[in-house]
Amino acid sequence: MDDDDRVFKALADPTRRFLLDLLFARDGRTLTELESELEMTRFGVMKHLKVLEEANLVVTRRHGREKLHFLNAVPIRQIHDRWIDKYTSDHARALLDLKRHLEDDEP
């Protein structure tokens, strides 16, 4: 499985997307903090975090006895640049051209 596949697999699950949203709101959370936001077992949250770590969307760092989880948005940006941006840039440019044209024709 390549890196893009791991990222898409990780983002396909709503629980994992929610975990990423939590880390986006406040980075550096412990497993206990993340677990408290979900109605699932600690083991279930750990499994989701493992998938996110394998996709490099979450990185961890030890701080004393705690393991802190941090969002790594780089793989999401790479997916955006590779798969989304190229499909939307022409459409966005056409809409901007249309907007300018309509604004120039106003009385």
Sequence and secondary structure as in RCSB ss.txt:
>XXXX:A:sequence
MDDDDRVFKALADPTRRFLLDLLFARDGRTLTELESELEMTRFGVMKHLKVLEEANLVVTRRHGREKLHFLNAVP
IRQIHDRWIDKYTSDHARALLDLKRHLEDDEP
>XXXX:A:secstr
  HHHHHHHHHTSHHHHHHHHHHHHSSSB HHHHHTTSSS HHHHHHHHHHHHHTTSEEEEEETTEEEEEE  HH
HHHHIIIIIHHHHHHHHHHHHHHHHHHHHT  
